[in-house]
Amino acid sequence: MPSKSTDIKVKRVSLYFLPVQTRVPLKFGSEILTSVTCARVRMTIEDAMGHYAEGWGETPLSVQWVWPSTLSYEKRHQVLKAFCRRLTTVWQSFSFSGHPLEIGNLFQETELRKCWTILNQHENEPMPWLAALVCCSAFDIALHDSYGNVHGLPIYDTYNAQFMNADLAHYLTSEEKTDITFNGRFPCDFLVYPHSSQLPAWHLVGGKDPINLTELTGTEPRDNYPVLLRDWIRRDGLKCLKIKLRGDDSNCDYDRLVHVGQIAQEEKSHWLTADFNCMVTDPFYVNEILDRLLVDHPKTYGMILYVEQPFPYDLEVHQIDVHSVSARKPLFMDESCHDWRLIRLGRKLGWTGVALKTCKTQTGALLSLCWAKAHGMTLMVQDLTNPMLAQIPHCLLAGHAGTIMGVETNAMQFYPEASIPEAQIHPGLYSRHNGMVCLSTLKGPGFGYAIQEIHRPLPDSIG
């Protein structure tokens, strides 16, 4: 691959662990999340002219989401933290120079996979690749941020031929028997410029969230934040509701959709999506619920914009034909779409949309976005309950992606106090008004954090 004077290489890496407690529990599949550790990374890079710059990245290590298992939470939690420590050392010694998309992609294909393979040789239950990507993502995001900072540009202004050494054909292969080509094309050809300054915000109706007064137990927090769904809708002007479902009790899931749909109609919310959390193994389960809604509650059926990830996330093991579901509603891959190759497999099986996440790396999200858009798939950007710095690249990706409808953003529900220092600089990103989040303060280089203005004390660094 040729090189450019704009190329960078990694010089130093520091890792910080920031613990966060949830205000209310969040249910993931069969598990409950009550706390999370956020991995924050500071990366120093050098360009070809000898200039140095720092970049920052952050990702919640959401154990229950990345590694569903019967192993204890703490066992998995400690494995993820140890893996992040290992990556700190490996990233610091990674000598390849280039554009961050090139560096990030090569690191994932070589060093990350090597570290993951070595780790799993010593584990009774292998850590999933999704968990490895999530651990790596804070480093990858910091890499992209540092590149924008050293060049004094928003990072999204560098995803083009002026800065990149290779076009998308270097990374992506088109579907067979199509005239789609990535030759001479760059991420900028698939992104939205200028990015949206406001985005519709999707509120998460968690599996443990009370939606009626009769569901209150008296143990709910008594603070300045809503508890009931109606109060959230009224306070934030919400128009989009994502409903977490069980995936193993069709009557319960049907009733949940009916009840939330009724509240949405009464409170003038417009859109719903159903998230089955990878718990379904037969398309009939989803089809039967959708068909019942169509007949008995057609307004609620019509409000469902798409269905998210009903089926097990290991797509290569569970190659379920899902055309019957996507014939009813757009069907979006989330946990299954680790990279563009799995998106290609999913498209063959009948999936029609992709839910992007920066927690699977900025590099991977961009390459997945380009492949999916080129092949006519619809996009969404989904949350990992991103607080603090993690919220900023998340919303910027949604602003540039051209999603089906806005962005999922729910950290303000589950740990609203966690982001106070960041919210003082970017208030529109950490609260929802008229059903929207606002990106207008993100104007600087890199991801536009304005990190020097954010007064957040950090623990001792690792590395």
Summary of the structure (lengths in Angstrom):
residues: 463
radius of gyration: 21.2
end to end distance: 30.5
largest distance: 66.8
contacts: 1654
relative contact order: 0.14
helix: 41%
strand: 20%
